[in-house]
Amino acid sequence: MIKVILVDDHTLIRDGLKSLLKSERTIQIVGEAENGQQLLDLLETVTPDVIMLDLNMPVMDGFETLQHLQQKHPTIKVLILTMLDQESYVHKVRSAGAMGYVLKTAGRDELVHAIKTVANDNSFISSEVALNLLNKANQPEGATHSTNSKNNPELSKREMEVLKLIAEGYTNAEIADKLFASKRTIESHRQHLIEKTKARNTATLIKYAIQEGLID
């Protein structure tokens, strides 16, 4: 039996995962947490085989949580479960000790396979992410500079959607309504866009996006 702790700040996501894995007899959900700090507190009394960890969380996000896990609980396997599909994040979390990386768009079979693979001390990367990495590796040298922005590997589809709506003048709250997401999630996407493009603010972010052909 593989003991798993779910760490995600959305109750709906955790409930969905529990429902999805309920029929899998080899996997047991032994705890759940809304953020990294709650997880560290929980680990004082519960010892799982695998931690399914989201990256974008309040209080303590997945990146900081990974650092604490490496220091205090290095034997526990970590499987990242996220909507972020950028190559840079994959490298960052794997360098920080995560054994696996799977997207929240994954189906039940892939999720179960990911948990079992990581529990057996093997690496796992979501098929969708792996395909993106493979496509980039197969591109001719310098191709990423001449490729249209829609194929830009550093921006996720959701970030591109957010970027276009920002450029159209929508507020975070309005974008959240349009994309059926929380305001905090959109704020996080906006911040990630600014960090990735090294923009000083939203105005320079839009200017950069236009110059690079990311938006019309």
Secondary structure as UniProt FT lines:
FT   STRAND          2..7
FT   HELIX           11..21
FT   TURN            22..23
FT   TURN            25..26
FT   STRAND          27..33
FT   HELIX           36..42
FT   TURN            43..45
FT   STRAND          50..53
FT   HELIX           62..72
FT   TURN            74..75
FT   STRAND          77..82
FT   HELIX           87..95
FT   TURN            96..97
FT   STRAND          100..103
FT   TURN            104..105
FT   HELIX           108..119
FT   TURN            120..121
FT   STRAND          124..125
FT   HELIX           127..137
FT   TURN            141..142
FT   HELIX           143..146
FT   HELIX           149..151
FT   TURN            153..154
FT   HELIX           157..167
FT   TURN            168..169
FT   HELIX           172..179
FT   HELIX           183..197
FT   HELIX           202..211
FT   TURN            212..213
//
